[in-house]
Amino acid sequence: MKKTGKCRLCQKEGKLTYEHIPPKNAYNGYPVKTLNLFEMHKDNNVNYMPWEIDKMKGKIKQRGMGGYYLCKECNNLTGSWYAKYFGDFVKALGGIVSEYRDEWPEVGSFTIENVHYLAVFKQIITMFCVLNEHLTEDEQIRNYILERENGSFDWKKYRLFMYFRDGNYSRLCPLSINVSIDNPGNPIFCSEISFFPVGFILYQDLPADQVGKGIEITNLSFYEYDAVGGIQIPPLKYEVNSIFPLDFRSREEIEGAIKKNFQK
């Protein structure tokens, strides 16, 4: 089945193809149940904890997470330039998570070899562009993705962070405003993509006095397309148990907050 509309990369109108988020080769080739915020608050879902998706009524996507977002040309370009190398990177992360499943280290770092730095970075930014259509309305970002060798990423405006994901919950969160109770005067604008075994957070205009969640990997944008090498990644792991961006509370913390609210 094909649909028509505006491609979220080149911005041209035409037939759209199915774009997997993350790519199919990054553990995303299987049926998934999806729920949006509205669906999670329907009467038949409110009695379940956020991570009890199997008990909730939602939509099944047989092909994996994604949708009809890109034209065939953009889908093929990003797939051949970036997605393959990104899939290799994610599988290496998955191997680490599986190896240390029973005892996760608290210190040190993991080494991943043969990382195609810029291709991996551009695939991540491509996913955020697909999730946040307004990003490619910016010609600079659009050209950055659609020109393979283009190295002009606005790293002052956009900063990218990652973390190892703990739990069975995946989430695709478009750009949103996050306000901290402790610092309400400095809202944070971010978008988050989380799936096994990793999560990514793209911050927009992160305030100078704020520290981003996760491990910053914006520096991957500084490499040329053909650069390949190793990368050191600290064992920073966050639990993902809800649909909300930057919510890394444990299940016990969420249950405690729910009970506290009911007692008011």
C-alpha contacts under 8 A as a table, 3 or more apart, distances in Angstrom:
res1	aa1	res2	aa2	distance
2	K	15	K	6.45
2	K	16	L	6.06
2	K	17	T	6.13
2	K	18	Y	7.97
2	K	68	Y	7.75
3	K	15	K	5.60
3	K	16	L	5.28
3	K	17	T	7.19
3	K	68	Y	6.75
4	T	13	E	7.23
4	T	14	G	5.22
4	T	15	K	4.22
4	T	16	L	5.33
5	G	13	E	5.28
5	G	14	G	5.55
5	G	15	K	6.46
5	G	16	L	6.55
6	K	11	Q	5.46
6	K	12	K	5.34
6	K	13	E	4.28
6	K	14	G	6.42
6	K	16	L	7.78
6	K	69	Y	7.70
6	K	70	L	7.80
7	C	10	C	5.80
7	C	11	Q	4.82
7	C	12	K	5.51
7	C	13	E	6.32
7	C	14	G	7.41
7	C	16	L	6.75
7	C	69	Y	5.81
7	C	70	L	4.59
7	C	71	C	5.41
8	R	11	Q	5.52
8	R	69	Y	5.87
8	R	70	L	5.81
8	R	129	C	6.96
8	R	130	V	5.64
8	R	133	E	5.58
8	R	136	T	6.79
9	L	70	L	6.72
9	L	74	C	6.93
9	L	129	C	7.03
9	L	130	V	7.11
9	L	133	E	7.95
9	L	136	T	5.81
9	L	142	R	6.22
9	L	145	I	7.96
9	L	146	L	7.78
10	C	74	C	7.19
10	C	136	T	7.56
10	C	142	R	6.81
10	C	146	L	7.75
11	Q	136	T	7.56
11	Q	137	E	7.61
14	G	71	C	6.96
15	K	71	C	6.02
15	K	72	K	7.62
16	L	68	Y	5.55
16	L	69	Y	6.05
16	L	70	L	5.24
16	L	71	C	4.45
16	L	72	K	6.52
17	T	67	G	7.97
17	T	68	Y	5.21
17	T	69	Y	6.61
17	T	70	L	5.65
17	T	71	C	5.65
17	T	72	K	5.76
17	T	75	N	7.35
18	Y	66	G	6.91
18	Y	67	G	5.21
18	Y	68	Y	4.38
18	Y	69	Y	6.55
18	Y	70	L	7.05
19	E	23	P	7.50
19	E	66	G	5.49
19	E	67	G	5.51
19	E	68	Y	5.99
19	E	69	Y	6.12
19	E	70	L	6.44
19	E	75	N	6.93
20	H	23	P	4.81
20	H	24	K	5.77
20	H	28	N	7.17
20	H	64	G	6.73
20	H	65	M	5.76
20	H	66	G	4.28
20	H	67	G	6.70
21	I	24	K	7.61
21	I	28	N	7.56
21	I	65	M	5.56
21	I	66	G	4.81
21	I	127	M	6.27
22	P	26	A	6.28
22	P	28	N	6.42
22	P	65	M	7.18
22	P	66	G	7.52
22	P	127	M	6.90
22	P	195	F	7.97
23	P	26	A	5.47
23	P	27	Y	7.88
23	P	28	N	6.37
23	P	83	A	6.28
23	P	87	G	7.11
24	K	27	Y	6.32
24	K	28	N	4.53
24	K	29	G	4.94
24	K	64	G	7.51
25	N	28	N	6.39
25	N	29	G	7.04
25	N	83	A	7.83
25	N	84	K	7.31
25	N	87	G	5.27
26	A	29	G	7.97
26	A	86	F	7.58
26	A	87	G	4.74
26	A	88	D	7.78
26	A	90	V	5.99
26	A	91	K	6.66
27	Y	30	Y	7.72
27	Y	91	K	7.99
27	Y	196	F	7.29
28	N	63	R	7.94
28	N	64	G	5.28
28	N	65	M	6.60
29	G	63	R	5.90
29	G	64	G	5.17
30	Y	62	Q	6.51
30	Y	63	R	5.83
30	Y	64	G	4.99
31	P	60	I	6.56
31	P	61	K	5.37
31	P	62	Q	4.02
31	P	63	R	5.55
31	P	64	G	4.99
31	P	65	M	7.94
32	V	60	I	5.58
32	V	61	K	5.34
32	V	62	Q	6.54
32	V	63	R	7.83
32	V	64	G	5.59
32	V	65	M	6.62
33	K	53	I	7.63
33	K	54	D	7.93
33	K	58	G	6.12
33	K	59	K	5.48
33	K	60	I	4.44
33	K	61	K	6.29
34	T	58	G	5.74
34	T	59	K	5.27
34	T	60	I	6.27
34	T	61	K	7.23
34	T	65	M	7.94
35	L	38	F	7.96
35	L	39	E	5.75
35	L	40	M	6.31
35	L	58	G	5.26
35	L	59	K	6.62
36	N	39	E	5.31
36	N	40	M	6.30
36	N	243	I	7.97
37	L	40	M	5.21
37	L	41	H	6.62
37	L	243	I	7.20
38	F	41	H	5.43
38	F	42	K	6.70
39	E	42	K	5.33
39	E	45	N	7.58
39	E	57	K	7.96
39	E	58	G	7.06
40	M	45	N	5.66
40	M	46	V	6.67
40	M	50	P	7.89
40	M	56	M	7.79
41	H	45	N	6.12
41	H	46	V	5.44
42	K	45	N	5.49
42	K	46	V	6.27
43	D	46	V	5.62
43	D	47	N	7.92
44	N	47	N	7.26
44	N	56	M	7.30
44	N	57	K	7.35
45	N	48	Y	5.88
45	N	56	M	5.42
45	N	57	K	6.91
46	V	49	M	7.78
48	Y	52	E	6.08
48	Y	55	K	7.50
48	Y	56	M	7.45
49	M	52	E	5.42
49	M	255	E	7.96
50	P	53	I	6.83
50	P	241	N	6.53
50	P	242	S	5.37
50	P	243	I	7.42
51	W	168	N	7.84
51	W	169	Y	6.53
51	W	241	N	5.43
51	W	242	S	6.34
52	E	55	K	5.73
52	E	56	M	6.89
53	I	56	M	5.08
53	I	57	K	7.90
61	K	64	G	5.59
61	K	65	M	6.62
69	Y	130	V	6.57
70	L	74	C	6.15
70	L	75	N	5.77
70	L	130	V	7.84
71	C	74	C	5.53
71	C	75	N	6.09
72	K	75	N	5.08
72	K	76	N	6.03
73	E	76	N	5.23
73	E	77	L	6.12
74	C	77	L	5.04
74	C	78	T	6.09
74	C	146	L	7.60
75	N	78	T	5.56
75	N	79	G	5.92
76	N	79	G	5.01
76	N	80	S	6.08
77	L	80	S	5.40
77	L	81	W	6.00
77	L	146	L	7.73
78	T	81	W	5.13
78	T	82	Y	5.40
78	T	83	A	6.40
78	T	123	Q	7.20
78	T	126	T	7.83
78	T	145	I	7.88
78	T	146	L	7.72
79	G	82	Y	5.73
79	G	83	A	4.71
79	G	84	K	6.73
80	S	83	A	6.44
80	S	84	K	6.66
81	W	84	K	7.35
81	W	119	A	6.73
81	W	148	R	7.12
82	Y	85	Y	5.75
82	Y	86	F	6.24
82	Y	119	A	4.57
82	Y	120	V	6.17
82	Y	122	K	6.61
82	Y	123	Q	5.26
83	A	86	F	4.97
83	A	87	G	6.03
83	A	119	A	7.63
83	A	120	V	7.48
83	A	123	Q	5.98
84	K	87	G	5.18
84	K	88	D	6.48
85	Y	88	D	5.09
85	Y	89	F	6.31
85	Y	115	V	7.41
85	Y	116	H	6.24
85	Y	119	A	6.45
85	Y	120	V	6.10
86	F	89	F	5.02
86	F	90	V	6.21
86	F	116	H	8.00
86	F	119	A	6.95
86	F	120	V	4.69
86	F	123	Q	6.53
87	G	90	V	5.14
87	G	91	K	6.10
88	D	91	K	5.19
88	D	92	A	6.27
89	F	92	A	5.19
89	F	93	L	6.46
89	F	112	I	7.88
89	F	115	V	6.54
89	F	120	V	7.41
90	V	93	L	5.00
90	V	94	G	6.11
90	V	197	P	7.21
90	V	198	V	7.50
91	K	94	G	4.80
91	K	95	G	6.13
92	A	95	G	5.08
92	A	96	I	6.49
92	A	112	I	6.89
93	L	96	I	5.12
93	L	97	V	6.37
93	L	197	P	6.45
93	L	198	V	7.42
94	G	97	V	5.11
94	G	98	S	6.17
94	G	196	F	7.26
94	G	197	P	5.36
95	G	98	S	5.16
95	G	99	E	6.07
96	I	99	E	5.12
96	I	100	Y	6.23
96	I	110	F	7.94
97	V	100	Y	5.38
97	V	101	R	5.64
97	V	164	F	7.97
97	V	197	P	6.91
98	S	101	R	5.06
99	E	102	D	7.97
100	Y	103	E	5.35
100	Y	104	W	5.23
100	Y	105	P	7.63
101	R	104	W	6.24
104	W	235	P	7.82
105	P	108	G	7.48
105	P	235	P	6.56
106	E	235	P	6.45
106	E	236	L	7.80
107	V	234	P	7.25
107	V	235	P	6.64
108	G	234	P	6.16
108	G	235	P	6.98
109	S	232	Q	6.00
109	S	233	I	5.21
109	S	234	P	4.15
109	S	235	P	5.84
110	F	232	Q	5.59
110	F	233	I	5.13
110	F	234	P	6.23
110	F	235	P	6.99
111	T	230	G	6.65
111	T	231	I	5.70
111	T	232	Q	4.74
111	T	233	I	6.44
112	I	115	V	6.97
112	I	230	G	5.43
112	I	231	I	5.36
112	I	232	Q	6.64
112	I	233	I	7.88
113	E	229	G	5.82
113	E	230	G	4.09
113	E	231	I	6.51
114	N	228	V	5.63
114	N	229	G	4.87
114	N	230	G	5.79
115	V	120	V	7.62
115	V	228	V	5.35
115	V	229	G	5.27
115	V	230	G	5.90
115	V	231	I	7.12
116	H	119	A	5.54
116	H	120	V	6.05
116	H	225	Y	7.41
116	H	226	D	7.12
116	H	227	A	6.16
116	H	228	V	4.61
116	H	229	G	6.89
117	Y	120	V	5.43
117	Y	121	F	6.25
117	Y	220	L	5.37
117	Y	221	S	7.37
117	Y	223	Y	6.48
117	Y	224	E	7.95
117	Y	225	Y	7.32
117	Y	227	A	6.49
117	Y	228	V	6.23
117	Y	229	G	7.57
118	L	121	F	4.98
118	L	122	K	5.94
118	L	220	L	5.88
118	L	221	S	5.64
118	L	222	F	7.61
118	L	223	Y	5.84
118	L	224	E	6.34
118	L	225	Y	5.24
118	L	226	D	7.90
118	L	227	A	7.45
119	A	122	K	5.17
119	A	123	Q	6.14
119	A	225	Y	6.37
120	V	123	Q	5.26
120	V	124	I	6.43
121	F	124	I	5.25
121	F	125	I	6.35
121	F	218	T	7.98
121	F	220	L	6.08
121	F	221	S	6.26
122	K	125	I	4.98
122	K	126	T	5.94
122	K	145	I	6.42
122	K	221	S	7.77
123	Q	126	T	4.87
123	Q	127	M	6.31
124	I	127	M	5.20
124	I	128	F	6.52
124	I	200	F	7.90
125	I	128	F	5.05
125	I	129	C	6.13
125	I	145	I	7.83
126	T	129	C	4.98
126	T	130	V	6.24
126	T	145	I	6.72
127	M	130	V	5.14
127	M	131	L	6.21
128	F	131	L	4.95
128	F	132	N	5.82
128	F	174	P	7.88
128	F	191	S	7.41
128	F	193	I	7.76
128	F	202	L	7.65
129	C	132	N	4.97
129	C	133	E	5.78
129	C	134	H	7.55
129	C	135	L	5.50
129	C	136	T	6.22
130	V	133	E	5.87
131	L	172	L	7.57
131	L	173	C	7.73
131	L	174	P	5.84
132	N	135	L	5.89
132	N	174	P	5.71
132	N	175	L	6.62
133	E	136	T	6.19
133	E	137	E	7.25
134	H	137	E	5.17
134	H	138	D	7.32
135	L	138	D	5.69
135	L	141	I	6.84
135	L	142	R	7.75
136	T	139	E	6.32
136	T	140	Q	7.94
136	T	141	I	5.74
136	T	142	R	4.76
137	E	142	R	7.20
138	D	141	I	5.60
138	D	142	R	6.32
139	E	142	R	4.94
139	E	143	N	6.03
140	Q	143	N	5.34
140	Q	144	Y	6.07
140	Q	152	S	7.67
140	Q	153	F	7.79
141	I	144	Y	4.85
141	I	145	I	6.40
141	I	153	F	7.10
142	R	145	I	5.50
142	R	146	L	6.21
143	N	146	L	5.06
143	N	147	E	5.63
143	N	150	N	7.37
144	Y	147	E	5.66
144	Y	148	R	7.44
144	Y	150	N	5.30
144	Y	151	G	6.78
144	Y	152	S	6.42
144	Y	153	F	6.71
145	I	148	R	6.69
145	I	150	N	7.61
147	E	150	N	5.34
148	R	225	Y	7.16
149	E	224	E	6.97
149	E	225	Y	5.84
151	G	221	S	6.85
151	G	222	F	6.92
151	G	223	Y	7.64
151	G	224	E	7.02
153	F	221	S	6.73
154	D	157	K	5.63
154	D	158	Y	6.19
155	W	158	Y	5.06
155	W	159	R	5.84
155	W	218	T	6.80
156	K	159	R	7.06
156	K	205	D	7.42
157	K	204	Q	5.68
157	K	205	D	4.92
157	K	206	L	7.54
158	Y	202	L	6.67
158	Y	203	Y	5.61
158	Y	204	Q	4.80
158	Y	205	D	6.32
158	Y	206	L	7.76
159	R	202	L	5.79
159	R	203	Y	5.21
159	R	204	Q	6.75
159	R	206	L	7.65
159	R	216	E	7.44
159	R	217	I	7.92
159	R	218	T	5.57
160	L	200	F	7.06
160	L	201	I	5.82
160	L	202	L	4.69
160	L	203	Y	6.39
160	L	216	E	5.83
160	L	217	I	5.68
160	L	218	T	4.99
161	F	200	F	5.64
161	F	201	I	5.12
161	F	202	L	6.50
161	F	212	G	7.22
161	F	213	K	6.92
161	F	214	G	5.36
161	F	215	I	5.05
161	F	216	E	4.15
161	F	217	I	5.51
161	F	218	T	7.07
162	M	198	V	7.00
162	M	199	G	5.47
162	M	200	F	4.38
162	M	201	I	6.21
162	M	214	G	5.22
162	M	215	I	5.12
162	M	216	E	6.44
162	M	217	I	6.99
163	Y	198	V	5.74
163	Y	199	G	5.28
163	Y	200	F	6.65
163	Y	214	G	5.22
163	Y	215	I	6.16
163	Y	236	L	5.77
163	Y	237	K	5.70
163	Y	238	Y	6.72
164	F	197	P	5.96
164	F	198	V	4.51
164	F	199	G	6.23
164	F	235	P	7.23
164	F	236	L	6.03
164	F	237	K	4.42
164	F	238	Y	6.35
165	R	194	S	7.09
165	R	195	F	7.01
165	R	196	F	6.39
165	R	197	P	5.30
165	R	198	V	4.73
165	R	199	G	5.79
165	R	237	K	5.69
165	R	238	Y	5.44
165	R	239	E	6.14
165	R	240	V	6.65
166	D	197	P	7.48
166	D	237	K	6.31
166	D	238	Y	5.68
166	D	239	E	4.55
166	D	240	V	6.18
167	G	239	E	5.91
167	G	240	V	5.92
167	G	241	N	6.92
168	N	196	F	7.50
168	N	240	V	7.65
168	N	241	N	7.81
169	Y	195	F	7.05
169	Y	240	V	5.83
169	Y	241	N	5.82
169	Y	242	S	7.23
170	S	193	I	7.78
170	S	194	S	5.19
170	S	195	F	4.50
170	S	196	F	7.26
170	S	240	V	7.38
171	R	192	E	7.44
171	R	193	I	5.85
171	R	194	S	5.14
171	R	195	F	6.70
171	R	243	I	6.02
172	L	192	E	6.07
172	L	193	I	4.70
172	L	194	S	6.48
173	C	176	S	7.69
173	C	191	S	5.49
173	C	192	E	4.98
173	C	193	I	6.21
173	C	243	I	7.79
173	C	244	F	7.39
173	C	245	P	6.19
174	P	190	C	7.77
174	P	191	S	4.96
174	P	192	E	6.78
175	L	189	F	6.47
175	L	190	C	5.14
175	L	191	S	4.27
175	L	192	E	7.71
176	S	189	F	5.62
176	S	190	C	5.70
176	S	191	S	6.37
177	I	187	P	6.26
177	I	188	I	5.62
177	I	189	F	4.77
177	I	190	C	6.80
178	N	187	P	5.63
178	N	188	I	5.01
178	N	189	F	6.32
178	N	190	C	7.60
179	V	183	N	7.23
179	V	184	P	5.50
179	V	185	G	7.95
179	V	186	N	7.05
179	V	187	P	4.70
179	V	188	I	6.34
180	S	183	N	5.07
180	S	184	P	5.28
180	S	186	N	7.84
180	S	187	P	7.11
181	I	184	P	5.53
183	N	186	N	5.98
183	N	187	P	7.86
184	P	187	P	6.37
186	N	207	P	7.13
188	I	203	Y	7.58
188	I	204	Q	7.80
188	I	205	D	7.96
188	I	206	L	6.35
188	I	207	P	7.49
189	F	203	Y	5.94
189	F	204	Q	5.46
189	F	205	D	7.10
189	F	206	L	7.08
190	C	201	I	6.68
190	C	202	L	5.48
190	C	203	Y	4.36
190	C	204	Q	5.88
190	C	245	P	8.00
191	S	201	I	5.77
191	S	202	L	5.27
191	S	203	Y	6.66
191	S	245	P	7.16
192	E	199	G	7.26
192	E	200	F	5.71
192	E	201	I	4.47
192	E	202	L	6.35
192	E	245	P	6.03
192	E	246	L	7.66
193	I	199	G	5.67
193	I	200	F	5.25
193	I	201	I	6.55
194	S	198	V	6.01
194	S	199	G	3.92
194	S	200	F	6.16
195	F	198	V	5.71
195	F	199	G	6.11
196	F	199	G	7.83
201	I	213	K	7.73
201	I	214	G	7.87
203	Y	206	L	5.84
203	Y	212	G	7.63
206	L	210	Q	6.68
206	L	212	G	7.62
207	P	210	Q	5.31
208	A	211	V	7.87
212	G	216	E	7.72
213	K	246	L	7.64
214	G	236	L	7.05
215	I	233	I	7.82
215	I	234	P	7.63
215	I	236	L	7.50
216	E	219	N	7.73
217	I	220	L	5.80
218	T	221	S	5.90
218	T	222	F	7.99
219	N	222	F	5.45
219	N	223	Y	7.84
220	L	223	Y	5.99
223	Y	227	A	6.28
224	E	227	A	5.46
238	Y	248	F	5.81
239	E	248	F	5.13
239	E	249	R	6.46
239	E	250	S	6.09
240	V	247	D	7.00
240	V	248	F	5.42
240	V	249	R	7.28
240	V	250	S	7.74
241	N	247	D	7.77
241	N	248	F	7.08
241	N	249	R	7.15
241	N	250	S	6.99
241	N	251	R	6.60
242	S	247	D	6.84
243	I	247	D	8.00
244	F	247	D	5.65
249	R	252	E	7.94
249	R	253	E	5.79
249	R	254	I	6.34
250	S	253	E	5.13
250	S	254	I	6.36
251	R	254	I	5.13
251	R	255	E	6.11
252	E	255	E	5.13
252	E	256	G	6.06
253	E	256	G	5.05
253	E	257	A	6.20
254	I	257	A	5.09
254	I	258	I	6.23
255	E	258	I	5.14
255	E	259	K	6.22
256	G	259	K	5.20
256	G	260	K	6.12
257	A	260	K	5.05
257	A	261	N	6.24
258	I	261	N	5.21
258	I	262	F	6.36
259	K	262	F	5.17
259	K	263	Q	6.34
260	K	263	Q	5.20
260	K	264	K	6.75
261	N	264	K	5.45
